[in-house]
Amino acid sequence: MNRKILKLENLLRFHTICRQLHSLCQRRMLAQWRHVFSSAYAVQTAQLYIRPWQTDALIRAALSQRRLLVTKKEKRSQKSPLPSTKSKKEVEVWLGMTVEELARAMEKDIDSVYESLMNTAIDIDSLETHSHLDEVWIKEVIKKSGMKLKWSKLKQDKVRENKDAVKRPQADPALLIPRSPVVTIMGHVDHGKTTLLDKLRKTQVAAMEAGGITQHIGAFLVSLPSGEKITFLDTPGHAAFSAMRARGARVTDIVILVVAADDGVMKQTVESIQHAKDAHVPIVLAINKCDKAEADPEKVKKELLAYDVVCEDYGGDVQAVHVSALTGENMMGLAEATIALAEMLELKADPTGAVEGTVIESFTDKGRGPVTTAIIQRGTLRKGSILVAGKSWAKVRLMFDENGRAVNEAYPSMPVGITGWRDLPSAGDEILEVESEPRAREVVDWRKYEQEQEKNKEDLKLIEEKRKEHQEAHRKDREKYGTLHWKERSYIKYKEKRQQQPLKLKEKLERDSNVLPIIVKGDVDGSVEAILNIMDTYDASHECELELVHFGVGDISENDVNLAETFHGVIYGFNVNAGNVIQQSAAKKGVKIKLHKVIYRLIEDLQEELSSRLPCIVEEHPVGEASILATFSITEGKKKVPVAGCRVQKGQIEKQKKFKLIRNGHVIWKGSLISLKHHKDDTSIVKTGMDCGLSLDEEKIEFKVGDAIICYEEKEVPAKTSWDPGF
């Protein structure tokens, strides 16, 4: 305020001085004119120049005020350009940053990023806050926001230190001690694998299995009368459990291949041989069901030659043992053959140091929480040990054997149940012991980080592909509309927009009916894995889309029901339970819960559910057949109507049904009759052997002698899905 007042005072002073100078100049001019026209020149001159110092003072004051104002104006002009040359804000960015991270770096909201990407080739609708942006789009956003881009070397070059847990180096041979062999029993479904193991264990495992079929891997330690111990893995022979058989082969030392003497080599037999070869595991052949009259062990041996399984009888190195799991015949011979092969392999392990093992199976128990069945491969597991498997870790709270008895230690080759897991690890995960809980969390965090990085790379790849697609579509649109007048272009775009109107309610319902959302829950991780592997073979999406909404291990919960209600889906449970409260809640919400104990029953149910979503097929069922013996025409009003004289050869002809005209094996016409007469009387039915005359609802069709008229009716038949899961 003081500056403005001072400025005003200066202007007023300057104005006053200018007025004084102006008046002084006028007086000087008058004096000069008087000097010309008057004789009193000297007097006037004297009067004018009485005080010359006054004019000089005025001029000096005016000039000083002028200089003061000019100086201030120059200073102001020097300062004024500064705001216009203000430097742009620098934004630190890095490759692969998300929409949210870019908005945070710019100190703006997320909407500003979306606004900057409008009218570009990128699909804004598909962008989420966590979506990764390509370099091109990061530059575009920064440019449109009027900011300066700065690549962050720290973000680009920073490499996180690998914190993963790894296996120990190979142990000193002096520390190794002999261990029991881990033997996997493999073969085709229903060839007697579980019954064979049952005889060795003297328990009733097979009777407890649903349908007499092993549903997941059973790991058992069997003590033989001779004192030796063998760890057996009983893998499923059903086609659905290929992944389980492969996993069993990877952790085993010896494979006992069970082949039924009356059935021979089957599909899963061949697959089991391949798994053993891939894992470089030796095979012992057990030819089962030799007690049957139709048994032919030699045929089995010959069939196996085609798959490079050569028995000792034919000059190979594969031991073949004839057994009967049902009667117990030659069980000890099979055990001795296994022990002999194990001795030749000289199986040893290091029982000291940190534990290493493999998860065979995992499931959730109501009382114990997440539980795993594991095979210890190195070290000795004790209570309180800290373990890491996959992206889960555990402090061992309890260990138990296959009979549920608690054990204090688990040594190499021993199958053991482990509780204390924070999350459920996946079957096949490697188990490693670490020194402390913080170290276990560090390992799990690292593995999750690695998984996230892999996912980010995949996301970036997909975004790049999408960007290229949109750029190509944009280029084609430019080529398409580039030469058109703006009115024509607007009209074409309007028509295209009309064609993309939202689906009507009826069309939406039809579309939704061709999608089957499902939720899968299983008792163990391997069972769920097997079901998902079967679903991967689904190849009938053109008929009905199969959508997996959620899958998991454990009993069916309220969350599963709510999820199924949201997606209008079906819940499939395998070897799990759904309590009364859950079932009542599902019934109230209209959610189907389908529980099964045998996997192929579940798949059959799934096929039926898919089939129920398909539209019915219209099938033609013949009612009668007549042959044309003569043709003629009759006059009705001013029209001539062609008439066929026929004789019914099969069944009967009914006027109300549908008809088709067949000539030389080809259908010429389909429709209905406008008249059917027997002699001269109208009739509705003409039976076998009777003659009749008929005319069609289409006048242009010409009859020929020898043509056939088929009378048929249409029936709607439920469609069946074309998906074949392979068993």
C-alpha positions, 0 to 999 in steps of 0.5 A, a space after each residue: 500500500 505504501 509503495 502505491 501511495 509513493 508512486 502516486 506522489 511521484 507522478 503528481 510531482 512530475 505532472 506539476 513540474 511539467 506544467 510549470 515547464 510548459 508555462 515557462 516555455 510559453 512566456 519565453 515565446 511571448 518575450 521573443 515576439 515582443 522583441 520583434 514587434 516592440 522597441 522595449 527589447 532590453 527591458 523585457 529581456 532583463 525582466 525575463 532573465 532576472 531569475 535564470 536559476 529558477 528555470 534550471 532548477 525546474 528542469 533538473 527536478 523534472 529530469 530527476 523525476 523522469 530518471 526515477 520513473 524510467 529506472 523503476 520501469 526498467 527494473 519492473 520490465 526485468 522482473 516481469 519475464 521471470 514468471 513466463 520462464 518458470 522451469 517445468 516440474 520434473 517427474 521421476 518415472 521408471 519402466 513398468 510403473 503403474 497408473 497409480 504410481 505415475 499419478 503419485 509421482 506427478 502429485 495428481 489424481 488418477 483421473 488426470 492420467 486417464 484424461 491424458 490418455 484419452 483419444 490415444 490408441 490405448 484402451 482406457 476401459 481396460 486400464 486399472 489403477 494397478 495396470 502397468 504402463 508402457 514407456 510410450 504412454 508414460 511419456 504421453 502423460 508427462 507431455 500432456 501434463 506440461 511436466 518434464 520427464 526424468 528416468 529414475 536409474 534407481 528404479 530401472 537398475 535396482 536389483 533386489 537381493 536374492 533371499 531364497 532358501 536353497 539346498 545344502 551342498 552334497 554331504 560328505 560320503 562319510 556321513 551317509 548311512 543306508 536308508 529305506 527305499 521309497 517305492 511307488 506302486 503304479 499301474 492302470 485303474 483297478 489292476 489291484 495296486 491298493 489291494 496289493 499294498 493292503 496285503 503288505 500292510 495287513 489293513 483294509 485300505 481298499 475297502 475305505 476308498 470310494 468305489 474301490 479306487 484310490 483318490 489320492 496318494 497314500 504314503 505308508 511305511 511297511 515293516 517286513 518280517 525280515 526287519 527291512 522297511 519300505 516306504 510305499 506310495 500308492 498313486 491313483 491309476 485313474 486317468 484323471 490323476 496323471 499329475 499325481 503319478 508323475 509326482 510320485 515317480 519324482 520322489 521315488 527310488 523304485 517303481 512297482 508296475 502292477 499289470 493285471 494278468 487277465 487285462 494286459 497293458 492299458 493306457 495308464 500302464 503305458 503312462 506309468 512306464 513313461 513317468 518312470 523313464 522320465 524320472 530315471 527310476 528302475 521298474 519291478 514288474 508285478 503281474 497281478 491276478 495270477 489266480 484267475 483262470 484267464 490269467 496270461 502272464 506271458 502275454 503281459 511280458 510280450 506286450 511290455 516289450 513294445 514299450 522297452 520294458 524287457 523282463 529277465 526271462 527275455 534277456 532284460 534287467 526288469 524283475 517280473 514277479 507273479 502275484 495275487 493280491 487277493 489271495 496274498 500269493 508270492 507277496 514276500 517274493 515281491 518284497 524280496 525283489 524290491 529289497 534286492 534292487 534297493 541293495 543294488 542301488 546302494 541307497 544312502 542319506 545324510 540324517 544330520 543338518 537341515 531337513 530337506 523333503 517333498 510335499 506328497 499331499 496337502 489338505 486342511 483338517 478341521 482340528 489341525 488346520 493345514 496338514 501336509 504328507 511329506 517324504 523326508 529326503 535329508 536330515 531329521 525332522 523334529 518338533 519346533 523345526 522351521 520349514 519352508 515349502 513353496 510360498 508357505 512356512 511352518 513351525 512344526 507343531 505335531 508329526 504323525 505317521 500313516 496310522 495317526 500316531 504321533 512321532 517325535 522324529 522323522 528320518 530320511 525315507 520316512 513318510 510323515 504328516 506335518 501340522 503347523 503350516 501358516 498356509 497350505 503348500 502345494 503338492 510337489 513343493 520342496 521342503 527346506 528347513 531354515 534357522 528361524 521364523 524371520 528367515 522363513 518369512 524372508 524366504 516366503 516374501 522373496 518367493 512372492 516377490 519373484 512371482 509378482 515380478 513374473 506376473 508383471 512381465 507377463 502383464 507388460 507383454 499383454 499390454 504391449 500386444 494390446 497396444 499394437 492391436 489398438 494401433 493397428 485398428 486405429 490405423 485401419 480406421 484412419 484409412 477407412 475414414 480418411 477420404 470421406 467427407 465429415 458428414 459421411 464419416 459421422 453417419 457411418 460411425 453412427 450406424 456402427 454405434 447403433 449396431 453395438 447397442 446393449 443386448 436386449 434382455 432376452 439376448 442377455 439371458 440366452 448368452 448367460 445360459 451358455 456359460 457355466 460358472 463352477 466352484 471346485 472344492 477338494 479334500 486334498 491339493 492333489 485331488 483339486 489339481 486332478 479335477 482342474 487338469 481334466 477341466 483344461 481338456 474342455 474343448 466345447 466352449 463354442 457350445 457352452 463356456 466353462 468358467 472356473 470362478 474359484 477352487 480350493 481345499 477344504 469343506 464348502 463354506 458360506 463364502 463359496 455359496 455367496 460366490 456361487 450366488 453372485 456368478 449363478 454358478 454350481 459348487 462341486 465338492 470332492 470328498 468334502 462335506 457341506 454342513 446342514 446350515 450351508 446346504 439350507 443357505 444354498 437352497 435359499 439362495 438357489 445354489 446347487 451343491 454337488 458332492 461326490 466321492 469318485 472323481 469320474 462321477 463328478 466329471 459325469 455330473 459336470 458333463 450333464 450340467 453342461 448338456 443341460 445348458 445347451 438348446 434342445 436338438 430337434 430330431 425327425 421321427 418317421 411316421 409313414 412313407 408313400 411312393 408316387 405312382 401317378 401325377 395329374 392336376 386338378 382345377 380349383 377356381 382359376 388355378 391348376 393344382 398338381 396332385 400326386 397319386 400315392 400308395 402308403 408303403 410303411 406306417 401311415 400318413 397323417 395330414 397334420 404331420 410334416 412331410 418331405 419329398 425325396 427324389 434320388 436320395 435328395 430332399 426336394 421339399 419340406 412342408 405340409 399338405 393342403 389336401 389328403 384324399 382317399 378316393 374322393 373323400 377327404 381324410 386325415 389318416 391313410 394307412 399302409 397299403 391304401 391309395 391316396 391323392 395329396 397336394 403340397 403347400 407349394 404349387 411350384 413343386 413338380 411330382 415325378 413317378 418314383 418319388 417318395 413322400 415321407 411323413 414325419 414328426 419333430 421331437 425336441 431331444 436334450 443335447 449332449 456336450 461334445 466334450 470328451 474328458 478321455 475316460 
